[in-house]
């Protein structure tokens, strides 16, 4: 079992595009993992109790607003899906070229 994206795609003329499609697929995996991690961290932060902070003799409660982090995670996941689509389109173009060249 190989972890190379599009390992069955062959090419004669578009080697650079195939390598680029693989690199974009790896980037999409990293983005997807980062987005999921941001959402998970947001869930963990949102269940934590607020912290008491004392500044210049005044005590206040500091609550975290993790909505921005969750929204950022959702945006990163969406960007990874678009990146997967671009990578797949590049690989499909390479495969189409190989089949036409035969």
Protein Blocks (a to p, Z undefined) as FASTA:
>chain_A
ZZbehklbccfklmmmmmmmmmmmmmmmmmmmmmmmmmmmmmmmmmpccddddeehiacd
ddddfklmmmmmmmmmmmmmmmmmmmmmmmmmmmmmmmmmZZ
